[in-house]
Amino acid sequence: MSENHLSALRLKHAELEAQLEREETRPHPDDDLIHRLKKQKLQLKDAMAQELMSA
């Protein structure tokens, strides 16, 4: 895969982090949404690690 793909993964990870932070600071955060966002972030982190290992 390319550096562009890795950059896209990093951007999506940062977007999820921002969304997670917003949700966690709401008066009544949605625990299910937080769980899904954390899972997505972990999947992206794994994808980025695989990308780096294959380079």
CHARMM-style PDB file with segment names, atoms N, HN, CA, C and O in Angstrom:
ATOM      1  N   MET     1       0.831  -1.185   0.000  1.00  0.00      PROA
ATOM      2  CA  MET     1       0.000   0.000   0.000  1.00  0.00      PROA
ATOM      3  C   MET     1       0.875   1.247   0.000  1.00  0.00      PROA
ATOM      4  O   MET     1       2.082   1.187   0.232  1.00  0.00      PROA
ATOM      5  N   SER     2       0.242   2.358  -0.262  1.00  0.00      PROA
ATOM      6  HN  SER     2      -0.739   2.407  -0.451  1.00  0.00      PROA
ATOM      7  CA  SER     2       1.010   3.582  -0.466  1.00  0.00      PROA
ATOM      8  C   SER     2       1.019   4.478   0.763  1.00  0.00      PROA
ATOM      9  O   SER     2       0.278   4.273   1.724  1.00  0.00      PROA
ATOM     10  N   GLU     3       1.885   5.474   0.692  1.00  0.00      PROA
ATOM     11  HN  GLU     3       2.487   5.641  -0.089  1.00  0.00      PROA
ATOM     12  CA  GLU     3       1.946   6.492   1.753  1.00  0.00      PROA
ATOM     13  C   GLU     3       0.620   7.247   1.820  1.00  0.00      PROA
ATOM     14  O   GLU     3       0.208   7.680   2.896  1.00  0.00      PROA
ATOM     15  N   ASN     4      -0.050   7.406   0.675  1.00  0.00      PROA
ATOM     16  HN  ASN     4       0.285   7.054  -0.199  1.00  0.00      PROA
ATOM     17  CA  ASN     4      -1.354   8.070   0.662  1.00  0.00      PROA
ATOM     18  C   ASN     4      -2.374   7.290   1.483  1.00  0.00      PROA
ATOM     19  O   ASN     4      -3.189   7.881   2.192  1.00  0.00      PROA
ATOM     20  N   HSD     5      -2.329   5.982   1.390  1.00  0.00      PROA
ATOM     21  HN  HSD     5      -1.667   5.502   0.814  1.00  0.00      PROA
ATOM     22  CA  HSD     5      -3.256   5.147   2.156  1.00  0.00      PROA
ATOM     23  C   HSD     5      -2.977   5.290   3.645  1.00  0.00      PROA
ATOM     24  O   HSD     5      -3.909   5.404   4.442  1.00  0.00      PROA
ATOM     25  N   LEU     6      -1.715   5.285   4.023  1.00  0.00      PROA
ATOM     26  HN  LEU     6      -0.959   5.192   3.376  1.00  0.00      PROA
ATOM     27  CA  LEU     6      -1.344   5.445   5.420  1.00  0.00      PROA
ATOM     28  C   LEU     6      -1.787   6.817   5.929  1.00  0.00      PROA
ATOM     29  O   LEU     6      -2.272   6.936   7.054  1.00  0.00      PROA
ATOM     30  N   SER     7      -1.624   7.831   5.121  1.00  0.00      PROA
ATOM     31  HN  SER     7      -1.230   7.735   4.207  1.00  0.00      PROA
ATOM     32  CA  SER     7      -2.069   9.176   5.496  1.00  0.00      PROA
ATOM     33  C   SER     7      -3.584   9.220   5.684  1.00  0.00      PROA
ATOM     34  O   SER     7      -4.086   9.869   6.602  1.00  0.00      PROA
ATOM     35  N   ALA     8      -4.300   8.528   4.813  1.00  0.00      PROA
ATOM     36  HN  ALA     8      -3.892   8.000   4.068  1.00  0.00      PROA
ATOM     37  CA  ALA     8      -5.759   8.485   4.932  1.00  0.00      PROA
ATOM     38  C   ALA     8      -6.170   7.765   6.218  1.00  0.00      PROA
ATOM     39  O   ALA     8      -7.114   8.182   6.889  1.00  0.00      PROA
ATOM     40  N   LEU     9      -5.472   6.699   6.558  1.00  0.00      PROA
ATOM     41  HN  LEU     9      -4.705   6.359   6.013  1.00  0.00      PROA
ATOM     42  CA  LEU     9      -5.757   5.975   7.798  1.00  0.00      PROA
ATOM     43  C   LEU     9      -5.497   6.874   9.012  1.00  0.00      PROA
ATOM     44  O   LEU     9      -6.286   6.895   9.957  1.00  0.00      PROA
ATOM     45  N   ARG    10      -4.398   7.608   8.977  1.00  0.00      PROA
ATOM     46  HN  ARG    10      -3.757   7.591   8.209  1.00  0.00      PROA
ATOM     47  CA  ARG    10      -4.074   8.514  10.083  1.00  0.00      PROA
ATOM     48  C   ARG    10      -5.120   9.616  10.218  1.00  0.00      PROA
ATOM     49  O   ARG    10      -5.499   9.978  11.332  1.00  0.00      PROA
ATOM     50  N   LEU    11      -5.583  10.143   9.107  1.00  0.00      PROA
ATOM     51  HN  LEU    11      -5.275   9.848   8.203  1.00  0.00      PROA
ATOM     52  CA  LEU    11      -6.599  11.189   9.123  1.00  0.00      PROA
ATOM     53  C   LEU    11      -7.908  10.659   9.712  1.00  0.00      PROA
ATOM     54  O   LEU    11      -8.532  11.320  10.542  1.00  0.00      PROA
ATOM     55  N   LYS    12      -8.316   9.475   9.282  1.00  0.00      PROA
ATOM     56  HN  LYS    12      -7.809   8.939   8.607  1.00  0.00      PROA
ATOM     57  CA  LYS    12      -9.545   8.875   9.804  1.00  0.00      PROA
ATOM     58  C   LYS    12      -9.412   8.608  11.308  1.00  0.00      PROA
ATOM     59  O   LYS    12     -10.363   8.808  12.064  1.00  0.00      PROA
ATOM     60  N   HSD    13      -8.224   8.155  11.736  1.00  0.00      PROA
ATOM     61  HN  HSD    13      -7.452   7.993  11.122  1.00  0.00      PROA
ATOM     62  CA  HSD    13      -7.972   7.897  13.151  1.00  0.00      PROA
ATOM     63  C   HSD    13      -8.119   9.196  13.949  1.00  0.00      PROA
ATOM     64  O   HSD    13      -8.721   9.200  15.023  1.00  0.00      PROA
ATOM     65  N   ALA    14      -7.576  10.287  13.430  1.00  0.00      PROA
ATOM     66  HN  ALA    14      -7.087  10.283  12.558  1.00  0.00      PROA
ATOM     67  CA  ALA    14      -7.669  11.580  14.103  1.00  0.00      PROA
ATOM     68  C   ALA    14      -9.120  12.065  14.160  1.00  0.00      PROA
ATOM     69  O   ALA    14      -9.546  12.644  15.159  1.00  0.00      PROA
ATOM     70  N   GLU    15      -9.870  11.829  13.091  1.00  0.00      PROA
ATOM     71  HN  GLU    15      -9.524  11.359  12.279  1.00  0.00      PROA
ATOM     72  CA  GLU    15     -11.279  12.217  13.078  1.00  0.00      PROA
ATOM     73  C   GLU    15     -12.067  11.433  14.125  1.00  0.00      PROA
ATOM     74  O   GLU    15     -12.917  11.993  14.818  1.00  0.00      PROA
ATOM     75  N   LEU    16     -11.781  10.138  14.237  1.00  0.00      PROA
ATOM     76  HN  LEU    16     -11.091   9.684  13.675  1.00  0.00      PROA
ATOM     77  CA  LEU    16     -12.450   9.320  15.243  1.00  0.00      PROA
ATOM     78  C   LEU    16     -12.078   9.782  16.648  1.00  0.00      PROA
ATOM     79  O   LEU    16     -12.928   9.802  17.539  1.00  0.00      PROA
ATOM     80  N   GLU    17     -10.828  10.148  16.849  1.00  0.00      PROA
ATOM     81  HN  GLU    17     -10.138  10.132  16.125  1.00  0.00      PROA
ATOM     82  CA  GLU    17     -10.372  10.638  18.151  1.00  0.00      PROA
ATOM     83  C   GLU    17     -11.132  11.908  18.531  1.00  0.00      PROA
ATOM     84  O   GLU    17     -11.550  12.066  19.677  1.00  0.00      PROA
ATOM     85  N   ALA    18     -11.308  12.811  17.568  1.00  0.00      PROA
ATOM     86  HN  ALA    18     -10.968  12.683  16.637  1.00  0.00      PROA
ATOM     87  CA  ALA    18     -12.032  14.054  17.834  1.00  0.00      PROA
ATOM     88  C   ALA    18     -13.499  13.766  18.142  1.00  0.00      PROA
ATOM     89  O   ALA    18     -14.076  14.362  19.051  1.00  0.00      PROA
ATOM     90  N   GLN    19     -14.091  12.861  17.391  1.00  0.00      PROA
ATOM     91  HN  GLN    19     -13.623  12.377  16.652  1.00  0.00      PROA
ATOM     92  CA  GLN    19     -15.483  12.498  17.628  1.00  0.00      PROA
ATOM     93  C   GLN    19     -15.638  11.848  18.997  1.00  0.00      PROA
ATOM     94  O   GLN    19     -16.599  12.123  19.716  1.00  0.00      PROA
ATOM     95  N   LEU    20     -14.702  10.995  19.351  1.00  0.00      PROA
ATOM     96  HN  LEU    20     -13.921  10.771  18.767  1.00  0.00      PROA
ATOM     97  CA  LEU    20     -14.723  10.327  20.654  1.00  0.00      PROA
ATOM     98  C   LEU    20     -14.598  11.350  21.783  1.00  0.00      PROA
ATOM     99  O   LEU    20     -15.312  11.267  22.782  1.00  0.00      PROA
ATOM    100  N   GLU    21     -13.704  12.297  21.623  1.00  0.00      PROA
ATOM    101  HN  GLU    21     -13.124  12.364  20.811  1.00  0.00      PROA
ATOM    102  CA  GLU    21     -13.518  13.329  22.643  1.00  0.00      PROA
ATOM    103  C   GLU    21     -14.789  14.159  22.823  1.00  0.00      PROA
ATOM    104  O   GLU    21     -15.185  14.467  23.948  1.00  0.00      PROA
ATOM    105  N   ARG    22     -15.424  14.520  21.702  1.00  0.00      PROA
ATOM    106  HN  ARG    22     -15.103  14.270  20.788  1.00  0.00      PROA
ATOM    107  CA  ARG    22     -16.673  15.288  21.784  1.00  0.00      PROA
ATOM    108  C   ARG    22     -17.747  14.490  22.520  1.00  0.00      PROA
ATOM    109  O   ARG    22     -18.457  15.030  23.368  1.00  0.00      PROA
ATOM    110  N   GLU    23     -17.860  13.221  22.196  1.00  0.00      PROA
ATOM    111  HN  GLU    23     -17.283  12.783  21.507  1.00  0.00      PROA
ATOM    112  CA  GLU    23     -18.893  12.394  22.820  1.00  0.00      PROA
ATOM    113  C   GLU    23     -18.632  12.207  24.314  1.00  0.00      PROA
ATOM    114  O   GLU    23     -19.562  12.237  25.119  1.00  0.00      PROA
ATOM    115  N   GLU    24     -17.381  12.016  24.675  1.00  0.00      PROA
ATOM    116  HN  GLU    24     -16.625  11.991  24.020  1.00  0.00      PROA
ATOM    117  CA  GLU    24     -17.042  11.785  26.078  1.00  0.00      PROA
ATOM    118  C   GLU    24     -17.268  13.026  26.943  1.00  0.00      PROA
ATOM    119  O   GLU    24     -17.459  12.905  28.153  1.00  0.00      PROA
ATOM    120  N   THR    25     -17.250  14.195  26.349  1.00  0.00      PROA
ATOM    121  HN  THR    25     -17.095  14.293  25.366  1.00  0.00      PROA
ATOM    122  CA  THR    25     -17.418  15.430  27.125  1.00  0.00      PROA
ATOM    123  C   THR    25     -18.853  15.947  27.128  1.00  0.00      PROA
ATOM    124  O   THR    25     -19.145  16.960  27.764  1.00  0.00      PROA
ATOM    125  N   ARG    26     -19.749  15.259  26.421  1.00  0.00      PROA
ATOM    126  HN  ARG    26     -19.511  14.436  25.905  1.00  0.00      PROA
ATOM    127  CA  ARG    26     -21.168  15.647  26.454  1.00  0.00      PROA
ATOM    128  C   ARG    26     -21.738  15.369  27.841  1.00  0.00      PROA
ATOM    129  O   ARG    26     -21.221  14.523  28.570  1.00  0.00      PROA
ATOM    130  N   PRO    27     -22.801  16.081  28.204  1.00  0.00      PROA
ATOM    131  CA  PRO    27     -23.413  15.848  29.527  1.00  0.00      PROA
ATOM    132  C   PRO    27     -23.882  14.402  29.734  1.00  0.00      PROA
ATOM    133  O   PRO    27     -23.739  13.857  30.829  1.00  0.00      PROA
ATOM    134  N   HSD    28     -24.434  13.789  28.702  1.00  0.00      PROA
ATOM    135  HN  HSD    28     -24.550  14.232  27.813  1.00  0.00      PROA
ATOM    136  CA  HSD    28     -24.903  12.404  28.796  1.00  0.00      PROA
ATOM    137  C   HSD    28     -24.345  11.611  27.617  1.00  0.00      PROA
ATOM    138  O   HSD    28     -25.051  11.382  26.635  1.00  0.00      PROA
ATOM    139  N   PRO    29     -23.075  11.187  27.707  1.00  0.00      PROA
ATOM    140  CA  PRO    29     -22.450  10.494  26.583  1.00  0.00      PROA
ATOM    141  C   PRO    29     -23.132   9.153  26.273  1.00  0.00      PROA
ATOM    142  O   PRO    29     -23.656   8.482  27.163  1.00  0.00      PROA
ATOM    143  N   ASP    30     -23.110   8.795  25.016  1.00  0.00      PROA
ATOM    144  HN  ASP    30     -22.684   9.340  24.293  1.00  0.00      PROA
ATOM    145  CA  ASP    30     -23.678   7.527  24.542  1.00  0.00      PROA
ATOM    146  C   ASP    30     -22.591   6.448  24.660  1.00  0.00      PROA
ATOM    147  O   ASP    30     -21.647   6.415  23.870  1.00  0.00      PROA
ATOM    148  N   ASP    31     -22.739   5.582  25.643  1.00  0.00      PROA
ATOM    149  HN  ASP    31     -23.505   5.609  26.285  1.00  0.00      PROA
ATOM    150  CA  ASP    31     -21.724   4.557  25.890  1.00  0.00      PROA
ATOM    151  C   ASP    31     -21.558   3.602  24.714  1.00  0.00      PROA
ATOM    152  O   ASP    31     -20.447   3.154  24.431  1.00  0.00      PROA
ATOM    153  N   ASP    32     -22.652   3.290  24.029  1.00  0.00      PROA
ATOM    154  HN  ASP    32     -23.554   3.654  24.258  1.00  0.00      PROA
ATOM    155  CA  ASP    32     -22.555   2.400  22.867  1.00  0.00      PROA
ATOM    156  C   ASP    32     -21.751   3.055  21.742  1.00  0.00      PROA
ATOM    157  O   ASP    32     -20.927   2.406  21.098  1.00  0.00      PROA
ATOM    158  N   LEU    33     -21.996   4.327  21.517  1.00  0.00      PROA
ATOM    159  HN  LEU    33     -22.665   4.854  22.040  1.00  0.00      PROA
ATOM    160  CA  LEU    33     -21.247   5.050  20.486  1.00  0.00      PROA
ATOM    161  C   LEU    33     -19.770   5.122  20.864  1.00  0.00      PROA
ATOM    162  O   LEU    33     -18.904   4.923  20.012  1.00  0.00      PROA
ATOM    163  N   ILE    34     -19.481   5.399  22.106  1.00  0.00      PROA
ATOM    164  HN  ILE    34     -20.185   5.561  22.798  1.00  0.00      PROA
ATOM    165  CA  ILE    34     -18.085   5.454  22.567  1.00  0.00      PROA
ATOM    166  C   ILE    34     -17.398   4.114  22.324  1.00  0.00      PROA
ATOM    167  O   ILE    34     -16.259   4.067  21.861  1.00  0.00      PROA
ATOM    168  N   HSD    35     -18.088   3.043  22.635  1.00  0.00      PROA
ATOM    169  HN  HSD    35     -19.014   3.082  23.011  1.00  0.00      PROA
ATOM    170  CA  HSD    35     -17.522   1.706  22.422  1.00  0.00      PROA
ATOM    171  C   HSD    35     -17.239   1.463  20.937  1.00  0.00      PROA
ATOM    172  O   HSD    35     -16.179   0.948  20.581  1.00  0.00      PROA
ATOM    173  N   ARG    36     -18.187   1.834  20.076  1.00  0.00      PROA
ATOM    174  HN  ARG    36     -19.048   2.252  20.366  1.00  0.00      PROA
ATOM    175  CA  ARG    36     -17.986   1.639  18.633  1.00  0.00      PROA
ATOM    176  C   ARG    36     -16.822   2.486  18.112  1.00  0.00      PROA
ATOM    177  O   ARG    36     -16.023   2.017  17.302  1.00  0.00      PROA
ATOM    178  N   LEU    37     -16.733   3.725  18.579  1.00  0.00      PROA
ATOM    179  HN  LEU    37     -17.382   4.105  19.237  1.00  0.00      PROA
ATOM    180  CA  LEU    37     -15.641   4.604  18.136  1.00  0.00      PROA
ATOM    181  C   LEU    37     -14.286   4.055  18.567  1.00  0.00      PROA
ATOM    182  O   LEU    37     -13.329   4.071  17.793  1.00  0.00      PROA
ATOM    183  N   LYS    38     -14.209   3.572  19.798  1.00  0.00      PROA
ATOM    184  HN  LYS    38     -14.987   3.559  20.426  1.00  0.00      PROA
ATOM    185  CA  LYS    38     -12.949   3.000  20.281  1.00  0.00      PROA
ATOM    186  C   LYS    38     -12.566   1.758  19.485  1.00  0.00      PROA
ATOM    187  O   LYS    38     -11.391   1.537  19.193  1.00  0.00      PROA
ATOM    188  N   LYS    39     -13.556   0.957  19.139  1.00  0.00      PROA
ATOM    189  HN  LYS    39     -14.511   1.136  19.376  1.00  0.00      PROA
ATOM    190  CA  LYS    39     -13.293  -0.248  18.347  1.00  0.00      PROA
ATOM    191  C   LYS    39     -12.784   0.128  16.951  1.00  0.00      PROA
ATOM    192  O   LYS    39     -11.846  -0.482  16.438  1.00  0.00      PROA
ATOM    193  N   GLN    40     -13.413   1.136  16.347  1.00  0.00      PROA
ATOM    194  HN  GLN    40     -14.176   1.631  16.764  1.00  0.00      PROA
ATOM    195  CA  GLN    40     -12.981   1.591  15.027  1.00  0.00      PROA
ATOM    196  C   GLN    40     -11.554   2.139  15.078  1.00  0.00      PROA
ATOM    197  O   GLN    40     -10.746   1.881  14.187  1.00  0.00      PROA
ATOM    198  N   LYS    41     -11.259   2.900  16.140  1.00  0.00      PROA
ATOM    199  HN  LYS    41     -11.916   3.110  16.865  1.00  0.00      PROA
ATOM    200  CA  LYS    41      -9.898   3.443  16.294  1.00  0.00      PROA
ATOM    201  C   LYS    41      -8.877   2.316  16.404  1.00  0.00      PROA
ATOM    202  O   LYS    41      -7.810   2.378  15.793  1.00  0.00      PROA
ATOM    203  N   LEU    42      -9.201   1.300  17.172  1.00  0.00      PROA
ATOM    204  HN  LEU    42     -10.068   1.250  17.668  1.00  0.00      PROA
ATOM    205  CA  LEU    42      -8.295   0.167  17.331  1.00  0.00      PROA
ATOM    206  C   LEU    42      -8.079  -0.550  15.999  1.00  0.00      PROA
ATOM    207  O   LEU    42      -6.955  -0.934  15.675  1.00  0.00      PROA
ATOM    208  N   GLN    43      -9.145  -0.728  15.235  1.00  0.00      PROA
ATOM    209  HN  GLN    43     -10.057  -0.415  15.499  1.00  0.00      PROA
ATOM    210  CA  GLN    43      -9.018  -1.367  13.926  1.00  0.00      PROA
ATOM    211  C   GLN    43      -8.130  -0.537  13.004  1.00  0.00      PROA
ATOM    212  O   GLN    43      -7.315  -1.090  12.265  1.00  0.00      PROA
ATOM    213  N   LEU    44      -8.282   0.778  13.044  1.00  0.00      PROA
ATOM    214  HN  LEU    44      -8.944   1.227  13.645  1.00  0.00      PROA
ATOM    215  CA  LEU    44      -7.437   1.648  12.221  1.00  0.00      PROA
ATOM    216  C   LEU    44      -5.982   1.591  12.687  1.00  0.00      PROA
ATOM    217  O   LEU    44      -5.061   1.580  11.870  1.00  0.00      PROA
ATOM    218  N   LYS    45      -5.786   1.556  13.991  1.00  0.00      PROA
ATOM    219  HN  LYS    45      -6.535   1.565  14.655  1.00  0.00      PROA
ATOM    220  CA  LYS    45      -4.423   1.460  14.529  1.00  0.00      PROA
ATOM    221  C   LYS    45      -3.760   0.174  14.057  1.00  0.00      PROA
ATOM    222  O   LYS    45      -2.590   0.180  13.675  1.00  0.00      PROA
ATOM    223  N   ASP    46      -4.501  -0.921  14.082  1.00  0.00      PROA
ATOM    224  HN  ASP    46      -5.451  -0.925  14.392  1.00  0.00      PROA
ATOM    225  CA  ASP    46      -3.976  -2.197  13.590  1.00  0.00      PROA
ATOM    226  C   ASP    46      -3.652  -2.120  12.103  1.00  0.00      PROA
ATOM    227  O   ASP    46      -2.616  -2.617  11.661  1.00  0.00      PROA
ATOM    228  N   ALA    47      -4.541  -1.494  11.334  1.00  0.00      PROA
ATOM    229  HN  ALA    47      -5.382  -1.090  11.694  1.00  0.00      PROA
ATOM    230  CA  ALA    47      -4.303  -1.341   9.892  1.00  0.00      PROA
ATOM    231  C   ALA    47      -3.054  -0.499   9.631  1.00  0.00      PROA
ATOM    232  O   ALA    47      -2.278  -0.801   8.724  1.00  0.00      PROA
ATOM    233  N   MET    48      -2.860   0.559  10.430  1.00  0.00      PROA
ATOM    234  HN  MET    48      -3.491   0.803  11.166  1.00  0.00      PROA
ATOM    235  CA  MET    48      -1.671   1.403  10.256  1.00  0.00      PROA
ATOM    236  C   MET    48      -0.407   0.618  10.600  1.00  0.00      PROA
ATOM    237  O   MET    48       0.608   0.750   9.916  1.00  0.00      PROA
ATOM    238  N   ALA    49      -0.460  -0.191  11.643  1.00  0.00      PROA
ATOM    239  HN  ALA    49      -1.284  -0.298  12.199  1.00  0.00      PROA
ATOM    240  CA  ALA    49       0.698  -0.992  12.031  1.00  0.00      PROA
ATOM    241  C   ALA    49       1.046  -1.987  10.926  1.00  0.00      PROA
ATOM    242  O   ALA    49       2.220  -2.177  10.606  1.00  0.00      PROA
ATOM    243  N   GLN    50       0.033  -2.619  10.346  1.00  0.00      PROA
ATOM    244  HN  GLN    50      -0.921  -2.465  10.606  1.00  0.00      PROA
ATOM    245  CA  GLN    50       0.281  -3.552   9.252  1.00  0.00      PROA
ATOM    246  C   GLN    50       0.873  -2.835   8.060  1.00  0.00      PROA
ATOM    247  O   GLN    50       1.766  -3.351   7.387  1.00  0.00      PROA
ATOM    248  N   GLU    51       0.374  -1.650   7.806  1.00  0.00      PROA
ATOM    249  HN  GLU    51      -0.351  -1.231   8.352  1.00  0.00      PROA
ATOM    250  CA  GLU    51       0.873  -0.844   6.683  1.00  0.00      PROA
ATOM    251  C   GLU    51       2.366  -0.540   6.883  1.00  0.00      PROA
ATOM    252  O   GLU    51       3.158  -0.650   5.946  1.00  0.00      PROA
ATOM    253  N   LEU    52       2.734  -0.163   8.091  1.00  0.00      PROA
ATOM    254  HN  LEU    52       2.091  -0.074   8.851  1.00  0.00      PROA
ATOM    255  CA  LEU    52       4.128   0.178   8.381  1.00  0.00      PROA
ATOM    256  C   LEU    52       5.020  -1.045   8.298  1.00  0.00      PROA
ATOM    257  O   LEU    52       6.160  -0.952   7.843  1.00  0.00      PROA
ATOM    258  N   MET    53       4.513  -2.190   8.731  1.00  0.00      PROA
ATOM    259  HN  MET    53       3.587  -2.265   9.100  1.00  0.00      PROA
ATOM    260  CA  MET    53       5.314  -3.423   8.701  1.00  0.00      PROA
ATOM    261  C   MET    53       5.537  -3.922   7.276  1.00  0.00      PROA
ATOM    262  O   MET    53       6.558  -4.549   6.989  1.00  0.00      PROA
ATOM    263  N   SER    54       4.586  -3.646   6.384  1.00  0.00      PROA
ATOM    264  HN  SER    54       3.758  -3.137   6.616  1.00  0.00      PROA
ATOM    265  CA  SER    54       4.705  -4.129   5.016  1.00  0.00      PROA
ATOM    266  C   SER    54       5.546  -3.189   4.147  1.00  0.00      PROA
ATOM    267  O   SER    54       5.900  -3.526   3.018  1.00  0.00      PROA
ATOM    268  N   ALA    55       5.858  -2.019   4.681  1.00  0.00      PROA
ATOM    269  HN  ALA    55       5.571  -1.746   5.599  1.00  0.00      PROA
ATOM    270  CA  ALA    55       6.630  -1.036   3.902  1.00  0.00      PROA
ATOM    271  C   ALA    55       8.110  -1.361   3.916  1.00  0.00      PROA
ATOM    272  OT1 ALA    55       8.906  -0.641   3.313  1.00  0.00      PROA
TER     273      ALA     55
END
